[in-house]
Amino acid sequence: MNHQEKPPEDNLTELMEFVLLGFADMPHLQWFLFGLFLIIYIIILMSNGTIFLITKNDPTLQSPMYFFLANFSFLEICYASTTLPRMLMNLGTQRRRISLVACATQMCFVLMFGVAECLLLAVMAYDRYVAICNPLNYPLVMNHRVCIQLVTGSWTIGIPFLIEYTYQIFSLSFCGSNQINHFFCDVFPILKLACGDTFVNEMLAYTVAVLFGMVPFLLILGSYSKIISIILKFPSATSQAKAFSTCSSHLMVVVLFFGSAIITYLRSNTRHSEGTGKILSLFYTILTPMFNPMIYTLRNKDVIIALRKLLCK
């Protein structure tokens, strides 16, 4: 935690821009990384865009589960687009500067989309819980109006708090080094550059991580513990396998996203762990949006059939 004394006013220079170091410690790999992340970004746009289109247009994929999947795929495109274009520009031009306003905007959108993803994954777990544990009432409980309300809440519930939190962070005085040891404007790398005591800001960051990260994660675990207990009571192995197949894709995504995100924000915030933080951030901001369409497509027969129909047109 940053408890350093605030320097005297005559030694304090307000920073108007930052430098995103990103992967500057690997100068010989800059163009390789540019090509790699460009390919990853194209894959994210095409794969998530394809899932969004087929779940919206295919008449066989109009259930609540695919409605949530469409929103999730669109969210993944938005989430990756908050970090990857800036990273590609920095790698391609070697101009790593970012204005204070642009940095604040990026951080705010990363937080908003990250929170929306946590909540939407919890909503998708609840959908599977109702479908398996209360199938007779599923059409009534998960009607279209309820689905829209759940998705709208996932997208918007954290916005006022996160805008206010971002404003608080960038209202701090920044002095000394303007180098952010990260590939995007994240909370703790920014707080390390602030003058004075940032204890309150760090505690708020942990509060956000617990409230919008740990709580949805625990709700997902609770839903799946109940789902598994119900599935194990099914009379036939075939029905058990079918029920597990509808949940396994979502569970894999949950582990991949929440595992890396929670470790990043709740681990010890020490200097020697900055490199580890960048690697973990790659998982939940870039690699998860790339892998999600593959996970859902390869393990879902309905999506595969819809994809084949689209390709055969």
VOKOL-328978 format. One record per residue (C-alpha): residue number from 0; chain; x, y, z. Coordinates in steps of 0.25 Angstrom, whole numbers, always signed. Each point is the difference from the previous one (the first is absolute). Layout:
(atom NUM, A, (X, Y, Z)) ...
//
This chain:
(atom 0, A, (+0, +0, +0)) (atom 1, A, (+5, +14, -3)) (atom 2, A, (+1, +8, +13)) (atom 3, A, (+12, +9, -5)) (atom 4, A, (-1, +15, +4)) (atom 5, A, (-4, +10, -10)) (atom 6, A, (+11, +8, -5)) (atom 7, A, (+1, +15, +2)) (atom 8, A, (-8, +9, -10)) (atom 9, A, (+12, +6, -6)) (atom 10, A, (+5, -14, -4)) (atom 11, A, (-13, -6, -4)) (atom 12, A, (-2, +0, -15)) (atom 13, A, (-14, -4, -5)) (atom 14, A, (+0, -11, -11)) (atom 15, A, (-9, +2, -12)) (atom 16, A, (+4, -13, -7)) (atom 17, A, (+5, -14, +3)) (atom 18, A, (+9, -10, -7)) (atom 19, A, (-5, -14, -1)) (atom 20, A, (+12, -9, +1)) (atom 21, A, (-7, -12, -5)) (atom 22, A, (+10, -10, -5)) (atom 23, A, (+11, +10, -2)) (atom 24, A, (+10, -9, +8)) (atom 25, A, (+0, -9, -12)) (atom 26, A, (+5, +9, -12)) (atom 27, A, (+3, -11, -9)) (atom 28, A, (-14, -6, +0)) (atom 29, A, (-8, +13, -3)) (atom 30, A, (-4, -3, -14)) (atom 31, A, (-2, -15, +4)) (atom 32, A, (-9, +4, +11)) (atom 33, A, (-7, +10, -9)) (atom 34, A, (-3, -11, -10)) (atom 35, A, (-5, -10, +11)) (atom 36, A, (-9, +10, +7)) (atom 37, A, (-6, +5, -14)) (atom 38, A, (-3, -15, -3)) (atom 39, A, (-6, -2, +13)) (atom 40, A, (-9, +13, -1)) (atom 41, A, (-5, -4, -14)) (atom 42, A, (-3, -14, +6)) (atom 43, A, (-8, +7, +11)) (atom 44, A, (-8, +9, -9)) (atom 45, A, (-3, -11, -10)) (atom 46, A, (-3, -12, +9)) (atom 47, A, (-9, +8, +10)) (atom 48, A, (-6, +8, -11)) (atom 49, A, (-4, -13, -7)) (atom 50, A, (-6, -6, +13)) (atom 51, A, (-8, +13, +2)) (atom 52, A, (-5, +0, -14)) (atom 53, A, (-5, -15, +0)) (atom 54, A, (-6, +1, +14)) (atom 55, A, (-8, +12, -5)) (atom 56, A, (-4, -5, -14)) (atom 57, A, (-1, -15, +2)) (atom 58, A, (-15, -4, +4)) (atom 59, A, (+5, -13, +7)) (atom 60, A, (+9, +9, +10)) (atom 61, A, (-11, +9, +6)) (atom 62, A, (+0, -5, +14)) (atom 63, A, (+5, +8, +12)) (atom 64, A, (+13, -7, +0)) (atom 65, A, (+4, +5, -14)) (atom 66, A, (-6, +13, +3)) (atom 67, A, (+10, +1, +11)) (atom 68, A, (+11, -6, -8)) (atom 69, A, (-2, +11, -11)) (atom 70, A, (+1, +11, +10)) (atom 71, A, (+12, -7, +6)) (atom 72, A, (+7, +0, -14)) (atom 73, A, (-3, +14, -2)) (atom 74, A, (+5, +4, +13)) (atom 75, A, (+13, -8, -3)) (atom 76, A, (+2, +9, -12)) (atom 77, A, (-2, +12, +8)) (atom 78, A, (+10, -4, +11)) (atom 79, A, (+11, -4, -9)) (atom 80, A, (-2, +13, -8)) (atom 81, A, (+3, +8, +12)) (atom 82, A, (+15, -5, +1)) (atom 83, A, (+4, -7, -13)) (atom 84, A, (-1, +12, -10)) (atom 85, A, (+9, +9, +9)) (atom 86, A, (+10, -11, +3)) (atom 87, A, (+1, -3, -15)) (atom 88, A, (+2, +15, -3)) (atom 89, A, (+11, +1, +11)) (atom 90, A, (+7, -13, -6)) (atom 91, A, (-1, +5, -14)) (atom 92, A, (+4, +15, +2)) (atom 93, A, (+9, -2, +13)) (atom 94, A, (-8, +13, +5)) (atom 95, A, (-4, -5, +13)) (atom 96, A, (-6, +13, +5)) (atom 97, A, (-14, +2, +5)) (atom 98, A, (-7, +12, +5)) (atom 99, A, (-6, +0, +14)) (atom 100, A, (-14, +1, -6)) (atom 101, A, (+2, -11, -9)) (atom 102, A, (+6, -9, +11)) (atom 103, A, (-12, +3, +9)) (atom 104, A, (-10, -3, -11)) (atom 105, A, (+7, -13, -3)) (atom 106, A, (+1, -4, +15)) (atom 107, A, (-15, +3, +2)) (atom 108, A, (-4, -8, -12)) (atom 109, A, (+9, -12, +4)) (atom 110, A, (-7, +0, +14)) (atom 111, A, (-14, +2, -6)) (atom 112, A, (+2, -12, -10)) (atom 113, A, (+7, -8, +10)) (atom 114, A, (-11, +1, +10)) (atom 115, A, (-11, -2, -10)) (atom 116, A, (+7, -13, -4)) (atom 117, A, (+0, -5, +14)) (atom 118, A, (-15, +3, +2)) (atom 119, A, (-3, -6, -14)) (atom 120, A, (+7, -13, +4)) (atom 121, A, (-8, +0, +13)) (atom 122, A, (-13, +2, -8)) (atom 123, A, (+4, -11, -10)) (atom 124, A, (+2, -9, +12)) (atom 125, A, (-14, +3, +6)) (atom 126, A, (-6, -3, -14)) (atom 127, A, (+7, -14, +0)) (atom 128, A, (-5, -2, +15)) (atom 129, A, (-15, +3, -4)) (atom 130, A, (+1, -8, -12)) (atom 131, A, (+5, -13, +7)) (atom 132, A, (-5, +2, +14)) (atom 133, A, (-14, +6, -4)) (atom 134, A, (-3, -4, -14)) (atom 135, A, (-15, +0, +0)) (atom 136, A, (+0, +15, +4)) (atom 137, A, (+12, +4, -8)) (atom 138, A, (-8, +6, -11)) (atom 139, A, (-8, +8, +10)) (atom 140, A, (+12, +4, +9)) (atom 141, A, (+10, +4, -12)) (atom 142, A, (-10, +7, -9)) (atom 143, A, (+5, +10, -10)) (atom 144, A, (-3, +12, +10)) (atom 145, A, (+8, -6, +11)) (atom 146, A, (+11, -3, -9)) (atom 147, A, (+1, +14, -5)) (atom 148, A, (+0, +5, +14)) (atom 149, A, (+11, -9, +4)) (atom 150, A, (+9, +4, -11)) (atom 151, A, (-3, +15, +1)) (atom 152, A, (+3, -1, +15)) (atom 153, A, (+13, -8, -3)) (atom 154, A, (+4, +11, -10)) (atom 155, A, (-4, +12, +9)) (atom 156, A, (+0, -3, +15)) (atom 157, A, (+15, +4, +2)) (atom 158, A, (+1, +12, -9)) (atom 159, A, (-3, +11, +10)) (atom 160, A, (+9, -6, +11)) (atom 161, A, (+12, -2, -10)) (atom 162, A, (-1, +14, -7)) (atom 163, A, (+1, +6, +14)) (atom 164, A, (+11, -9, +4)) (atom 165, A, (+8, +3, -13)) (atom 166, A, (-2, +15, +3)) (atom 167, A, (+5, -2, +14)) (atom 168, A, (+13, -7, -5)) (atom 169, A, (+3, +11, -10)) (atom 170, A, (-3, +11, +9)) (atom 171, A, (+13, -4, +8)) (atom 172, A, (+12, +7, -3)) (atom 173, A, (+11, -7, -8)) (atom 174, A, (+14, +4, +1)) (atom 175, A, (+14, -6, -3)) (atom 176, A, (+0, -12, -10)) (atom 177, A, (-11, +0, -11)) (atom 178, A, (+3, -15, -4)) (atom 179, A, (-11, -10, +2)) (atom 180, A, (+6, -14, +0)) (atom 181, A, (-12, -6, -7)) (atom 182, A, (-6, -1, -14)) (atom 183, A, (-13, +7, +4)) (atom 184, A, (-4, +10, +11)) (atom 185, A, (-3, -9, +12)) (atom 186, A, (-4, +4, +14)) (atom 187, A, (+13, -4, +8)) (atom 188, A, (+10, +4, -10)) (atom 189, A, (-6, +14, -1)) (atom 190, A, (-1, +1, +16)) (atom 191, A, (+15, -2, +0)) (atom 192, A, (+2, +13, -7)) (atom 193, A, (-8, +8, +10)) (atom 194, A, (+5, +9, +10)) (atom 195, A, (-4, -1, +14)) (atom 196, A, (-8, -11, +7)) (atom 197, A, (-9, -9, -9)) (atom 198, A, (-4, -9, +11)) (atom 199, A, (-15, +4, -2)) (atom 200, A, (+1, -2, -15)) (atom 201, A, (+6, -14, +1)) (atom 202, A, (-10, -4, +10)) (atom 203, A, (-11, +4, -9)) (atom 204, A, (+7, -8, -11)) (atom 205, A, (-1, -13, +9)) (atom 206, A, (-14, +4, +3)) (atom 207, A, (-4, +0, -15)) (atom 208, A, (+8, -13, -2)) (atom 209, A, (-8, -7, +11)) (atom 210, A, (-14, +6, -3)) (atom 211, A, (+0, -1, -15)) (atom 212, A, (+10, -12, -1)) (atom 213, A, (+0, -9, +12)) (atom 214, A, (-15, +1, +3)) (atom 215, A, (-4, -4, -15)) (atom 216, A, (+10, -11, +1)) (atom 217, A, (-5, -6, +13)) (atom 218, A, (-15, +1, -6)) (atom 219, A, (+5, -8, -12)) (atom 220, A, (+7, -10, +9)) (atom 221, A, (-13, -1, +8)) (atom 222, A, (-8, -2, -13)) (atom 223, A, (+9, -11, -5)) (atom 224, A, (+0, -7, +13)) (atom 225, A, (-15, -1, -1)) (atom 226, A, (+0, -4, -14)) (atom 227, A, (+10, -11, +1)) (atom 228, A, (-7, -6, +12)) (atom 229, A, (-13, +0, -8)) (atom 230, A, (+7, -6, -13)) (atom 231, A, (+6, -11, +9)) (atom 232, A, (-15, -4, +3)) (atom 233, A, (-4, -2, -14)) (atom 234, A, (-3, -15, -3)) (atom 235, A, (+8, -2, -13)) (atom 236, A, (+14, +3, -4)) (atom 237, A, (-4, +6, -13)) (atom 238, A, (-9, +11, +7)) (atom 239, A, (+12, +3, +9)) (atom 240, A, (+9, +1, -11)) (atom 241, A, (-9, +9, -8)) (atom 242, A, (-3, +9, +12)) (atom 243, A, (+15, +1, +3)) (atom 244, A, (+3, +4, -14)) (atom 245, A, (-9, +12, +1)) (atom 246, A, (+8, +5, +12)) (atom 247, A, (+14, -4, -3)) (atom 248, A, (+3, +11, -10)) (atom 249, A, (-5, +11, +9)) (atom 250, A, (+8, -6, +12)) (atom 251, A, (+13, +0, -8)) (atom 252, A, (-2, +15, -3)) (atom 253, A, (-3, +3, +14)) (atom 254, A, (+13, -7, +5)) (atom 255, A, (+9, +7, -11)) (atom 256, A, (-6, +14, +2)) (atom 257, A, (-2, +0, +15)) (atom 258, A, (+12, -7, +4)) (atom 259, A, (+10, +9, -7)) (atom 260, A, (-8, +13, +4)) (atom 261, A, (-2, -3, +15)) (atom 262, A, (+15, -4, +1)) (atom 263, A, (+4, +13, -7)) (atom 264, A, (-8, +9, +9)) (atom 265, A, (+1, -7, +14)) (atom 266, A, (+14, -5, -1)) (atom 267, A, (+11, +7, +8)) (atom 268, A, (+3, +14, -8)) (atom 269, A, (+15, -1, +1)) (atom 270, A, (+10, +6, -10)) (atom 271, A, (+6, -14, -4)) (atom 272, A, (-14, -5, -4)) (atom 273, A, (-2, +11, -11)) (atom 274, A, (+5, -10, -11)) (atom 275, A, (-10, -10, +6)) (atom 276, A, (-11, +10, +0)) (atom 277, A, (+2, +3, -15)) (atom 278, A, (+0, -15, -3)) (atom 279, A, (-13, -2, +8)) (atom 280, A, (-7, +12, -6)) (atom 281, A, (+3, -6, -14)) (atom 282, A, (-9, -12, +4)) (atom 283, A, (-12, +8, +4)) (atom 284, A, (+1, +12, -10)) (atom 285, A, (+5, -7, -13)) (atom 286, A, (+1, -15, +1)) (atom 287, A, (-14, -3, +6)) (atom 288, A, (-7, +8, -11)) (atom 289, A, (+8, -8, -10)) (atom 290, A, (-3, -14, +6)) (atom 291, A, (-15, +2, +4)) (atom 292, A, (-5, -2, -14)) (atom 293, A, (+8, -12, -2)) (atom 294, A, (-5, -6, +13)) (atom 295, A, (-14, +3, -2)) (atom 296, A, (+0, -5, -15)) (atom 297, A, (+8, -13, +1)) (atom 298, A, (-9, -4, +12)) (atom 299, A, (-13, +4, -5)) (atom 300, A, (-7, -8, -11)) (atom 301, A, (-11, +10, -3)) (atom 302, A, (+11, +11, -2)) (atom 303, A, (+8, -9, -9)) (atom 304, A, (-13, -3, -9)) (atom 305, A, (-3, +14, -1)) (atom 306, A, (+14, +4, -3)) (atom 307, A, (+0, -11, -11)) (atom 308, A, (-13, +6, -6)) (atom 309, A, (+6, +14, +0)) (atom 310, A, (+13, -5, -7)) (atom 311, A, (-8, -8, -11)) (atom 312, A, (-9, +12, -4)) 
//
